[in-house]
Amino acid sequence: MKRTVILATASILTTTALAVPHSAVAGAPAGPPVEGRLIASPTEVGPGQAILLTGIAGGHLPRRVVLQVRTTDGWSAVERKLTREGGLFRFTRRAPATAGVLAFRVKVPAAPHIGGELSVTPTRRVRVSGERLVVRR
């Protein structure tokens, strides 16, 4: 009898844990939906080298998009642009002088006048090495 109750309780707890989203369990806000596409090229650079960030934010009309970089305080806006028709965007950034990993995403603010909702692209990481990298072709 004792074993049956323990197994039943464990089963209920496991089922409940699977049904509740992680953000609700952790008490963190869910955040905006992740949509669109973001490509960072190259994924490893040296100090001062260019990083090309391209992607699609969705929608047929031009929309404002915001390139963000992850900091210790959260996401910080570094550049704003309008997409081309079809939602295409392109940003170019220079890697900092210090080694580390940069995390980028593009925020697409809500645009109620054209039916666009707030979203963000998937996050892309770029490793900045301590040495300047040479690309050979």
Backbone torsions as a table, in degrees:
resi	resn	phi	psi	omega
1	MET	NA	-47.3	-179.6
2	LYS	-60.4	-42.5	-179.0
3	ARG	-65.1	-39.4	179.4
4	THR	-63.1	-42.3	-179.6
5	VAL	-65.7	-42.6	179.8
6	ILE	-64.2	-44.5	179.0
7	LEU	-64.2	-41.5	179.4
8	ALA	-64.6	-41.9	178.6
9	THR	-64.2	-43.9	179.0
10	ALA	-62.3	-38.8	179.6
11	SER	-65.3	-42.1	179.0
12	ILE	-65.8	-43.6	179.9
13	LEU	-63.4	-41.5	179.4
14	THR	-64.8	-44.9	179.3
15	THR	-62.5	-41.7	179.2
16	THR	-65.5	-42.4	-179.8
17	ALA	-63.5	-36.1	179.4
18	LEU	-72.0	-28.8	-176.5
19	ALA	-83.0	-20.5	-177.2
20	VAL	-95.0	127.7	178.8
21	PRO	-62.2	150.9	-178.2
22	HIS	-57.6	-40.5	-177.8
23	SER	-63.4	-32.8	179.1
24	ALA	-72.2	-35.7	179.6
25	VAL	-69.2	-43.3	-177.4
26	ALA	-78.2	-13.9	-179.0
27	GLY	81.7	8.7	-179.7
28	ALA	-88.8	149.5	176.6
29	PRO	-65.9	150.0	-175.9
30	ALA	-67.5	-35.0	-179.2
31	GLY	84.2	171.7	-178.7
32	PRO	-70.8	155.7	178.2
33	PRO	-66.3	147.2	179.5
34	VAL	-92.9	118.5	-178.9
35	GLU	-142.8	167.7	177.6
36	GLY	81.3	-164.0	-176.8
37	ARG	-143.3	144.4	176.1
38	LEU	-139.8	131.1	178.4
39	ILE	-122.9	128.5	175.9
40	ALA	-107.9	130.8	-177.7
41	SER	-143.3	127.9	-7.6
42	PRO	-76.9	171.8	-179.8
43	THR	-90.2	-5.2	174.7
44	GLU	-140.4	127.6	-177.4
45	VAL	-136.4	165.9	173.1
46	GLY	-98.4	170.4	179.8
47	PRO	-55.8	132.3	177.5
48	GLY	80.8	-6.0	-178.8
49	GLN	-79.0	155.7	-176.8
50	ALA	-76.6	143.0	174.3
51	ILE	-121.3	123.0	179.0
52	LEU	-99.2	125.3	179.3
53	LEU	-120.1	115.0	-178.3
54	THR	-127.2	159.1	177.8
55	GLY	176.0	-168.5	-179.8
56	ILE	-130.2	128.8	179.0
57	ALA	-98.1	-9.1	179.4
58	GLY	90.4	162.6	-179.3
59	GLY	87.2	155.8	-178.0
60	HIS	-94.6	-27.2	-178.9
61	LEU	-89.8	152.2	175.6
62	PRO	-60.0	138.1	179.5
63	ARG	-134.2	154.3	175.4
64	ARG	-74.9	136.8	175.1
65	VAL	-132.5	153.8	-176.5
66	VAL	-127.5	118.9	174.3
67	LEU	-76.6	128.7	179.8
68	GLN	-122.1	148.4	174.9
69	VAL	-122.1	143.5	-179.1
70	ARG	-78.8	130.3	175.6
71	THR	-121.5	178.8	178.2
72	THR	-66.4	-21.6	-179.8
73	ASP	-94.8	-0.6	-177.8
74	GLY	126.3	-153.4	-178.9
75	TRP	-90.3	133.5	-178.1
76	SER	-122.4	132.1	179.0
77	ALA	-72.3	132.9	178.9
78	VAL	-118.0	-22.5	179.9
79	GLU	-163.1	146.8	178.7
80	ARG	-123.5	143.8	178.5
81	LYS	-150.5	168.8	169.6
82	LEU	-100.9	141.5	175.5
83	THR	-74.1	160.0	169.8
84	ARG	-80.4	171.2	175.6
85	GLU	-58.3	138.5	-176.8
86	GLY	93.2	-3.1	174.9
87	GLY	87.0	8.7	-178.1
88	LEU	-75.1	139.7	175.2
89	PHE	-140.3	162.7	-178.7
90	ARG	-152.6	128.0	176.4
91	PHE	-126.2	146.6	172.4
92	THR	-125.7	128.0	179.7
93	ARG	-127.3	155.6	174.4
94	ARG	-99.2	138.8	177.7
95	ALA	-69.7	145.8	177.9
96	PRO	-70.7	169.2	-178.9
97	ALA	-73.8	-19.3	-177.5
98	THR	-96.2	145.9	178.7
99	ALA	-73.1	152.9	178.2
100	GLY	158.6	-165.8	178.8
101	VAL	-121.6	126.9	176.9
102	LEU	-98.9	138.6	175.7
103	ALA	-116.5	124.6	-179.0
104	PHE	-117.4	151.0	167.6
105	ARG	-152.8	163.8	177.4
106	VAL	-118.0	124.5	178.6
107	LYS	-93.3	134.2	176.9
108	VAL	-111.8	100.6	-178.7
109	PRO	-62.6	157.2	177.3
110	ALA	-62.0	143.4	177.3
111	ALA	-135.1	76.4	-174.7
112	PRO	-58.0	-30.5	-177.9
113	HIS	-65.9	-19.5	176.1
114	ILE	-119.8	8.9	177.6
115	GLY	81.6	14.9	-179.6
116	GLY	-89.0	137.1	179.4
117	GLU	-105.7	158.7	176.8
118	LEU	-60.9	135.8	174.4
119	SER	-157.9	170.2	174.2
120	VAL	-134.7	153.4	175.8
121	THR	-80.5	167.2	171.4
122	PRO	-60.9	152.3	179.2
123	THR	-78.7	139.0	175.7
124	ARG	-123.4	137.6	-178.2
125	ARG	-108.5	142.5	177.3
126	VAL	-128.3	127.0	-179.8
127	ARG	-90.3	128.9	176.3
128	VAL	-104.8	115.7	-179.0
129	SER	-85.1	169.6	179.5
130	GLY	-77.4	-13.1	-177.6
131	GLU	-119.0	150.7	176.5
132	ARG	-70.3	126.4	-178.2
133	LEU	-90.4	141.7	178.4
134	VAL	-107.5	126.0	178.9
135	VAL	-92.7	122.0	178.7
136	ARG	-104.2	138.2	-178.8
137	ARG	-115.2	NA	NA
